[in-house]
Amino acid sequence: MPDPVSWFLIEPGWKIVDAGGDEIGKVDEILGDSNADIFDGLSISSSLFPRTRYAPAELVGTIEEGSVHLTVDRAAVEGLDEFKEPPVQERITSESSSAFRRMLERLGLAGRR
């Protein structure tokens, strides 16, 4: 059995394995705050369900290179909430834009006419 790894290493495309050891999907997105080392959860894509599902960190068991093992079975994963993109927390502006433009963007006025 491979050694466990940190959530920081999880990448989109890694397989998701249920509590019974069956592959049930792939990692679509990893959610968390890497600066504060807070792992929030994963979005899971699979042909088993039409939309991605959100698995909170509490359902994640062992993380190994290339795979994430959940502590619940397939039926529980199918019953998880649909993943909804979190709201944007920070707007990144280009350093090459003018100071005036950056100020307008911070005020939410950029692009208005």
Backbone as CSV, one residue per row, in Angstrom:
resi,resn,N_x,N_y,N_z,CA_x,CA_y,CA_z,C_x,C_y,C_z
1,MET,0.847,-1.181,0.000,0.000,0.000,0.000,0.894,1.246,0.000
2,PRO,0.621,2.205,-0.891,1.437,3.430,-0.938,1.311,4.259,0.338
3,ASP,2.309,5.088,0.565,2.281,5.969,1.727,1.252,7.075,1.524
4,PRO,0.565,7.486,2.605,-0.365,8.619,2.512,0.392,9.907,2.174
5,VAL,-0.301,10.805,1.467,0.273,12.101,1.121,-0.670,13.211,1.564
6,SER,-0.182,14.417,1.550,-0.942,15.596,1.947,-1.990,15.968,0.905
7,TRP,-3.036,16.648,1.335,-4.068,17.132,0.410,-3.497,18.136,-0.577
8,PHE,-2.370,18.767,-0.235,-1.725,19.719,-1.131,-1.315,19.071,-2.463
9,LEU,-1.106,17.761,-2.465,-0.624,17.060,-3.657,-1.746,16.567,-4.569
10,ILE,-2.989,16.595,-4.093,-4.104,16.111,-4.913,-4.185,16.933,-6.197
11,GLU,-4.423,16.233,-7.295,-4.542,16.897,-8.596,-5.822,16.462,-9.289
12,PRO,-6.383,17.345,-10.125,-7.538,16.929,-10.932,-7.182,15.686,-11.744
13,GLY,-8.134,14.765,-11.822,-7.913,13.532,-12.560,-7.557,12.343,-11.694
14,TRP,-7.141,12.583,-10.434,-6.862,11.464,-9.542,-8.153,10.685,-9.343
15,LYS,-8.032,9.375,-9.184,-9.234,8.559,-9.004,-9.793,8.713,-7.579
16,ILE,-11.112,8.589,-7.502,-11.824,8.607,-6.225,-12.288,7.185,-5.962
17,VAL,-11.975,6.672,-4.781,-12.309,5.307,-4.398,-13.266,5.359,-3.205
18,ASP,-14.345,4.553,-3.267,-15.302,4.545,-2.155,-14.817,3.638,-1.022
19,ALA,-15.587,3.564,0.050,-15.198,2.788,1.225,-15.044,1.299,0.912
20,GLY,-15.722,0.831,-0.127,-15.617,-0.579,-0.520,-14.435,-0.881,-1.418
21,GLY,-13.682,0.159,-1.801,-12.508,-0.037,-2.652,-12.772,0.094,-4.139
22,ASP,-14.017,0.476,-4.512,-14.353,0.623,-5.923,-14.098,2.047,-6.405
23,GLU,-13.517,2.176,-7.604,-13.326,3.500,-8.193,-14.679,4.030,-8.630
24,ILE,-15.025,5.233,-8.169,-16.349,5.788,-8.474,-16.299,7.107,-9.228
25,GLY,-15.113,7.638,-9.454,-15.017,8.898,-10.172,-13.603,9.436,-10.160
26,LYS,-13.512,10.709,-10.537,-12.226,11.406,-10.607,-12.331,12.742,-9.874
27,VAL,-11.210,13.198,-9.361,-11.147,14.530,-8.752,-11.337,15.555,-9.858
28,ASP,-12.277,16.453,-9.653,-12.506,17.529,-10.613,-11.828,18.800,-10.108
29,GLU,-12.104,19.169,-8.853,-11.483,20.347,-8.234,-11.147,20.043,-6.777
30,ILE,-10.137,20.742,-6.262,-9.737,20.640,-4.869,-10.062,21.974,-4.223
31,LEU,-10.767,21.937,-3.100,-11.185,23.176,-2.441,-10.522,23.296,-1.077
32,GLY,-9.969,24.471,-0.825,-9.332,24.713,0.457,-8.525,25.990,0.415
33,ASP,-7.920,26.290,1.534,-7.060,27.462,1.659,-5.654,26.967,1.952
34,SER,-4.817,26.926,0.926,-3.470,26.391,1.112,-2.620,27.269,2.033
35,ASN,-2.893,28.572,2.067,-2.123,29.456,2.953,-2.375,29.130,4.424
36,ALA,-3.606,28.761,4.753,-3.959,28.443,6.136,-3.977,26.934,6.384
37,ASP,-3.638,26.129,5.363,-3.655,24.669,5.433,-5.025,24.144,5.878
38,ILE,-6.066,24.649,5.214,-7.428,24.205,5.503,-7.979,23.513,4.258
39,PHE,-8.201,22.218,4.372,-8.761,21.415,3.290,-10.275,21.389,3.466
40,ASP,-11.002,21.864,2.458,-12.452,21.951,2.550,-13.138,20.739,1.929
41,GLY,-12.638,20.246,0.813,-13.255,19.098,0.165,-12.888,18.994,-1.295
42,LEU,-13.661,18.171,-2.024,-13.380,17.891,-3.431,-14.662,17.925,-4.237
43,SER,-14.542,18.276,-5.497,-15.651,18.027,-6.409,-15.281,16.770,-7.185
44,ILE,-16.282,15.912,-7.363,-16.078,14.610,-7.981,-16.877,14.533,-9.269
45,SER,-16.201,14.183,-10.354,-16.910,13.946,-11.616,-16.940,12.441,-11.857
46,SER,-18.058,11.999,-12.433,-18.211,10.574,-12.687,-19.309,10.350,-13.703
47,SER,-19.226,9.241,-14.390,-20.313,8.877,-15.299,-21.509,8.332,-14.518
48,LEU,-21.339,8.120,-13.213,-22.426,7.615,-12.372,-23.513,8.648,-12.131
49,PHE,-23.140,9.922,-12.197,-24.114,10.987,-11.964,-23.907,12.094,-12.983
50,PRO,-24.998,12.789,-13.341,-24.925,13.769,-14.433,-24.118,15.029,-14.105
51,ARG,-24.038,15.388,-12.852,-23.294,16.604,-12.464,-22.267,16.254,-11.402
52,THR,-21.261,17.115,-11.284,-20.240,16.869,-10.267,-20.860,16.922,-8.883
53,ARG,-20.287,16.160,-7.969,-20.744,16.102,-6.578,-19.684,16.723,-5.688
54,TYR,-20.119,17.251,-4.556,-19.198,17.843,-3.591,-19.020,16.896,-2.419
55,ALA,-17.781,16.490,-2.162,-17.447,15.644,-1.015,-16.677,16.488,-0.009
56,PRO,-17.287,16.805,1.153,-16.569,17.584,2.154,-15.377,16.805,2.712
57,ALA,-14.420,17.525,3.249,-13.191,16.922,3.775,-13.471,15.834,4.801
58,GLU,-14.582,15.945,5.522,-14.917,14.961,6.558,-15.119,13.563,5.984
59,LEU,-15.400,13.472,4.678,-15.628,12.175,4.037,-14.374,11.606,3.393
60,VAL,-13.295,12.355,3.435,-12.034,11.906,2.827,-11.231,11.139,3.863
61,GLY,-10.869,9.916,3.484,-10.054,9.084,4.363,-8.588,9.231,3.993
62,THR,-8.038,8.202,3.413,-6.632,8.188,3.029,-6.434,8.845,1.668
63,ILE,-5.376,9.625,1.564,-4.972,10.225,0.293,-3.625,9.603,-0.070
64,GLU,-3.584,8.962,-1.231,-2.353,8.349,-1.721,-2.030,8.953,-3.070
65,GLU,-0.791,8.838,-3.489,-0.391,9.354,-4.798,-1.299,8.764,-5.874
66,GLY,-2.105,9.623,-6.508,-2.973,9.187,-7.594,-4.386,8.809,-7.202
67,SER,-4.674,8.733,-5.897,-6.032,8.342,-5.500,-6.430,8.943,-4.153
68,VAL,-7.743,9.170,-4.043,-8.336,9.674,-2.812,-9.382,8.654,-2.373
69,HIS,-9.267,8.175,-1.140,-10.172,7.167,-0.619,-11.193,7.825,0.309
70,LEU,-12.468,7.626,-0.015,-13.536,8.177,0.807,-13.927,7.180,1.893
71,THR,-14.583,7.674,2.928,-15.015,6.832,4.039,-16.465,6.387,3.879
72,VAL,-17.077,6.684,2.739,-18.473,6.324,2.483,-18.567,5.483,1.210
73,ASP,-19.705,4.795,1.063,-19.892,3.947,-0.114,-20.463,4.723,-1.294
74,ARG,-20.590,4.021,-2.400,-21.057,4.627,-3.650,-22.428,5.274,-3.501
75,ALA,-23.352,4.607,-2.806,-24.700,5.146,-2.634,-24.665,6.487,-1.899
76,ALA,-23.798,6.590,-0.901,-23.671,7.855,-0.164,-23.119,8.953,-1.058
77,VAL,-22.173,8.605,-1.921,-21.606,9.602,-2.849,-22.668,10.058,-3.840
78,GLU,-23.474,9.128,-4.341,-24.539,9.492,-5.267,-25.541,10.443,-4.613
79,GLY,-25.678,10.367,-3.291,-26.596,11.225,-2.562,-26.010,12.564,-2.135
80,LEU,-24.726,12.788,-2.418,-24.104,14.060,-2.040,-24.678,15.210,-2.862
81,ASP,-24.559,16.406,-2.311,-25.023,17.600,-3.012,-24.218,17.832,-4.285
82,GLU,-24.874,18.465,-5.234,-24.210,18.879,-6.459,-23.163,19.936,-6.096
83,PHE,-22.020,19.882,-6.777,-20.968,20.880,-6.544,-21.374,22.196,-7.164
84,LYS,-21.261,23.256,-6.379,-21.513,24.609,-6.877,-20.239,25.410,-6.700
85,GLU,-19.829,26.053,-7.767,-18.600,26.855,-7.768,-18.665,27.892,-6.659
86,PRO,-17.633,27.960,-5.793,-17.640,28.975,-4.737,-17.515,30.378,-5.331
87,PRO,-18.067,31.382,-4.640,-17.952,32.748,-5.163,-16.502,33.215,-5.171
88,VAL,-16.195,34.084,-6.090,-14.846,34.639,-6.188,-14.567,35.471,-4.950
89,GLN,-13.440,35.200,-4.307,-13.066,35.913,-3.093,-12.136,37.082,-3.371
90,GLU,-11.406,36.992,-4.453,-10.400,38.010,-4.729,-10.277,38.188,-6.228
91,ARG,-10.190,39.398,-6.661,-10.001,39.672,-8.078,-8.516,39.980,-8.300
92,ILE,-7.917,39.303,-9.235,-6.503,39.513,-9.538,-6.417,40.453,-10.721
93,THR,-5.618,41.502,-10.566,-5.465,42.469,-11.644,-4.058,42.390,-12.204
94,SER,-3.933,42.773,-13.422,-2.640,42.762,-14.085,-1.772,43.890,-13.543
95,GLU,-0.523,43.587,-13.301,0.411,44.616,-12.848,0.693,45.626,-13.954
96,SER,0.409,45.240,-15.188,0.678,46.162,-16.280,-0.466,47.158,-16.479
97,SER,-1.612,46.931,-15.823,-2.695,47.899,-15.982,-2.376,49.159,-15.187
98,SER,-3.008,50.230,-15.582,-2.728,51.507,-14.933,-3.250,51.510,-13.503
99,ALA,-2.664,52.355,-12.677,-3.107,52.495,-11.289,-4.565,52.926,-11.252
100,PHE,-4.957,53.793,-12.175,-6.341,54.253,-12.225,-7.277,53.090,-12.539
101,ARG,-6.888,52.264,-13.497,-7.699,51.103,-13.884,-7.828,50.127,-12.717
102,ARG,-6.715,49.860,-12.013,-6.758,48.960,-10.862,-7.686,49.509,-9.785
103,MET,-7.668,50.828,-9.567,-8.541,51.438,-8.581,-10.006,51.242,-8.988
104,LEU,-10.305,51.443,-10.280,-11.666,51.238,-10.758,-12.115,49.793,-10.565
105,GLU,-11.223,48.851,-10.823,-11.543,47.445,-10.644,-11.838,47.135,-9.180
106,ARG,-11.048,47.695,-8.261,-11.298,47.477,-6.827,-12.646,48.036,-6.403
107,LEU,-13.053,49.116,-7.024,-14.343,49.748,-6.700,-15.502,49.104,-7.451
108,GLY,-15.171,48.177,-8.344,-16.220,47.511,-9.120,-16.757,48.358,-10.242
109,LEU,-15.995,49.362,-10.687,-16.475,50.277,-11.717,-15.816,50.038,-13.079
110,ALA,-14.868,49.148,-13.158,-14.160,48.906,-14.407,-15.128,48.301,-15.434
111,GLY,-15.019,48.744,-16.660,-15.826,48.211,-17.744,-17.200,48.849,-17.872
112,ARG,-17.586,49.709,-16.950,-18.878,50.398,-17.046,-18.770,51.580,-17.970
113,ARG,-19.850,51.839,-18.682,-19.865,52.973,-19.596,-21.097,53.785,-19.347
